[in-house]
Amino acid sequence: MSILIKNVILNGKRRDILIEGNKIEKIGKSLNLRADEKIDGKEQKAVLPGLINCHGHSAMTLFRGYADDLPLKEWLEKKIWPLEAKLNREDVYWGTKLACLEMIKTGTTCFNDMYWSEEASVEAAEEMGIRAKIGLVVLDFLPMGKRENIEKYWNIFKRKKFKTVTFSIAPHSIYTVSKESLVWAKNFAKKNNLLLHIHLSETEKEVKDCQKKYRLRPVEYLNKIGFLNQDCILAHSIWLSEKEIKILTQRRCNVVYNPCSNMKLASGIFPYKKIRKAGINICLGTDGPASNNNLDLFEEMKFGALLQKVKEKDPTVASASEIFEIATKNGAKALRINAGEIRVGKLADLILIDLNQVCLIPGHNLISDIVYSCSGTCVSDVIVNGKVLMRDRKVKGEGKIKREIAIRAKGYA
């Protein structure tokens, strides 16, 4: 399969792009080459690397708008967990399909997920064609989160050849997973060359509880048990001390900034300036659609930049170019995928932007407009792994997904 994209704007210049298989084969002027499919941007569309959502709980689209404006503990324990207990495999499948649809429609080409019924999430992501890193969730107090269950599913998944889905081991957190299970997860991930995806230091209470139980802060605790390394993706990472930041730098960990969810749940403000100065790889995430409440990384970029500026009282902090990089290149680095840039040899995970959108006019600086002006609705076309998933804002099967979700949601809210 080959795709020839004609007359698109790349770095301010008109270019053609040839995709062969799942990679970018050529970039140049006036490429008159045969291809199975052609897209003509007519110099009215810009091309950008697809956005990468490094932390989320996709199937929670089912809970969007449910139990908003509550304290985190009450929201989680009295509202979300009881509702989640009612979900079945088909619910997770359709909830994940809706999330994939929303991400495709808003320019996300890859997401890093942590949720139950992983086989349903895998099926949904593969059918939608989006790239996904599906976490096998470790949790002590539920049977589905036990080691035996993880090993069972991994033995099934590793024998299959998925086009766009790969896996991680996802211990939920230090307060829901025992020391023994955390050490097991780390060793299992290392043995099978998998990433580790965990919530960390999301709230001040989590830190205080950890200090009370172990006389250590969360990062210190994970470091002591040998959990931390370059394969770790640490979601939230808000309440960090200087010592902890130094440890994360030494261990070459990746952290995920989730500004909208952190603000909505009043969890705190991510220490962007300190972490960036320490040289730690920062990625961007939405968290789940129940605590955000959408999966639009364009919105996340804007809030992420503005929140840091007001926190530091410095308009130069978290520039548009920096924020765009954490939503693309940095995410690819953390997830170990050959993407995040428009270059020959990179995976063909890219998006086309409609330059006729009002938010992009007059067009002084495309990246500034992307971060500060636009929502994901400015995305006209999406290609993942060399396959067109959205063409002129149309996604195959969109109507059926919406109808199915409308029916299922009535049974839970």
Order of alpha helices (4+ residues) and beta strands (2+ residues): beta-beta-beta-beta-beta-beta-alpha-alpha-beta-alpha-beta-alpha-beta-alpha-beta-alpha-alpha-beta-alpha-beta-alpha-alpha-beta-alpha-alpha-alpha-beta-alpha-beta-beta-beta-alpha
